[in-house]
Amino acid sequence: MIFPRRQRRSFDHGIHPPEAKDDTRGLPIRQFPFAPVMIIPLLQHMGRPALPLVREGQEVARGQCIAEPDGFMSVAMHAPASGVIQRIGLVPTINGKMVPGIYLKPFPGSSQEVGEGAPCDLALATPENIISAIQQAGIVGLGGAAFPTHVKLKIPDDRQIDTLIINGVECEPYLTTDHRVMLEQQPDIFMGIRYLIRVTGAQRAIIGIEANKLDVAQSLRDHLPAGEPVTVEVAEVKYPQGAEKMLITALLDREVPSGGLPSDVGVVVVNVATTAEIGRLLPAGRGIQERVITIGGPGIRKKGNYRIPIGTPLRFALEYAGMADNVSRVFLGGPMMGQALPSLDIPITKGTSGFIAFTENETAADPLEYPCIHCGYCVDACPLFLNPSQLGLLAKSGRYDAMVQDYHLMDCFECGSCAYVCPAHIPLVQRFRGAKTMVRKQQAAS
């Protein structure tokens, strides 16, 4: 099959916020210490919480499975450290909800080695074997969404995948996690691609990278496995280029239909860090118990990319990285799609790609909100050609049915481009999130 080559690797609309990546993109990944107590939520993904397999007072080894999936829309959890289970109860999360979780106290003198389990042999594994192994390894989307990867890879029988896209764009300001993974974990990435091609049946794989990572593109091209259908494509620098619909348009000139999925156009998109974890964990039969995270921003003294045990309390991580005294706001994720934290007493989860601290110098009091002047800036910025201005007005008046039926609210992936350009300082994304919550509640009650 001949695949056409797209000349302009980008999408229409979008914005160009400051990248702010220079402080950490050149810093190698460093191992993070273990906190005195780890907090492991059993719901770190979309779907159902995992079911605990351990009891209070039980000793566990690092990497041991401590919770099993509760159905297909769930994943396993693994001990981030060797230690003792202190308590099983409710733990705090970023959205303010308490969810089932496990408190683990690491052993101070332990070597913290991770034992190997039953490997998933690529030469013998069927797609079903690989999907099961990914679920049991607890792997979810590490780009921030935390959608269970095995669910994404369960392709409907009426769909055929021709292209696998490995998303290494990382367009969110400040974050350089994927940048370092692509430089330091290339064998894992290529192994992960082999598993993903086997699962999806794709004829080729494209590693998509933005033009601000040319060192990564050249390094990957220099080490591409001979004879394998893998290429590296460089896209224009634009936000939100890393959104899967936008990247599919940029690399393949295909448009995912409204309300549709990438599989509707023959594509599966997997984050590059997720791909690396598949390639790192499945051959050894291990589960994910740590991940690479960017700690940065003006309010951090020891900026960098760290491999941090999942369940590390955020306050411990920030104190270790040297949080400035005048930090006024911390974002989990980047400043565009991330969430400002109301509290630092929450744990790092599988979906945490970074946290960025800003001081009082960068975060003045929130600007006054003014009435919409219908300037159209938000319409010009929206990568999905929605009408954020009208959606915002409908949200304010509680007209959720009109938002969904007439203005395609559920297509919005909350990239924040509209709020970024709004001269009236209207918190559009917050309104859209609130409206979606109300819509889902109404649907659940009907």
Steps between C-alpha positions, in 0.01 A plus 500: 500500500631846407459771763506863376751736659349813650694817418377731778524310826259695715133583548295815458452749785682446831731733692867553583550542876858534631663155508703550821682168455864612506545450876439124492524363145876449530493341846524118512246294692590454868366250751284646777523389865222317682267699722448388863144398409362428152132561417371277220148579373328195355335724243774665294327448167168540326274215601460296817739491798726198537420251775763464778681167531683588821406556863611752760831400660607288203854531366529547123784509250559780253315426179266246665139514381300644791165551325333318211279642224128517572375412153626599157485878567756475780872429544726340757702693758851417615702586809728800429737386777576205723338565834199437720136581436408754766136556417233434236240773482414820320769724349482856358513579127546811287128546437428515871337158516607224734553164330603155627875477552793345680754661734842333472801561727826412314772305678792744558773239451352315204690471172167574326576261218212407270454130434403363161173323433364299209618674181270561205699331221448709188590210273218286640245751630164553333335845501278377784808393700657844457181684595472290816868556583461878464197497733682288757803731476272788598594711197284803421550801275796686646437818303256615766163346410572171684263305275564126536733410213367148458150639441628734227673207332186284489410585141136435399455221249360737238809726507832450325812685614764589241707752697633513854602849613739532794433842649825671600383856432479619863364844410408598857729783627769409757463122465800307361426151632443350155804682364729323745326163463553517123870568549567253781257211445516435128533118524189497722310715250584276206411189698172660602424578135548132414240401759261771379532401135426140595189606693359748248601333174629837376710495186725779617590713800576873498676670791365855494722775644482880496772703331630622839643150557724458199769337715248231589389454140857456379591261780194283441563493125859398561385203709191382311495119489591376153220342302217618726217727377583790733562860396552828683301804384551857619196726537480877534522650847147593595268444794311262535689293242523212748122443513444175313244641258733786413799271457304269270413800284859627504664171407236328286260772385210298641217647706347307787123555475306683771440261787727245336825325588835474319411141409222647280775619265725195538734640765604425857692768693714406802712735709875439468555457876218245508667321209833496684338350811341225291841421353670517841253304711343229285823313411578475873147430621504803726239758597532877491601639838676824396503749216700794363370842607611855425533721808545857387384857492638819657413375850729194488872511581605148388309482175524181304354175374472238770399136509262517795325215683124512449332593825765753603325786685518819299611705799800267555595524131483879496702533819767267362515699175539825694176694491543876534350672803272723292338226287139600451370244251591147394364336187473126468590454135583807295348847533271458197314174568620433853307576816597748769524308825284603795724291728846341493386205710424271207711223346668477162310259277560323170346789308733762651729620221635796696432769753593862449536752783454873454587773747313815591706681235333303219151456644346833578143508621258351250399771251147634501260323268326727249200437274568324170556755223462242220848571367528151354850431632383179667336378180822562307702313764281192544664205322163324465322802347254522787347826622638543852335840540152362447577191706610724787179702489289185493696354792446814705124472448492124560380406151691173488279325242567775248873482572503130416252482214565826317860591591672160551616555857617140543748537210695757704810344657566803723831607350456854636581682177178701519560617857863584416402751230184641663550876565202498737668240725195271492581162660367305204665167572374496858149566374527220245624255763212592728250466216635155407465390862138609501432326168648175629294522820184555295584205276568276800167597659296442183 
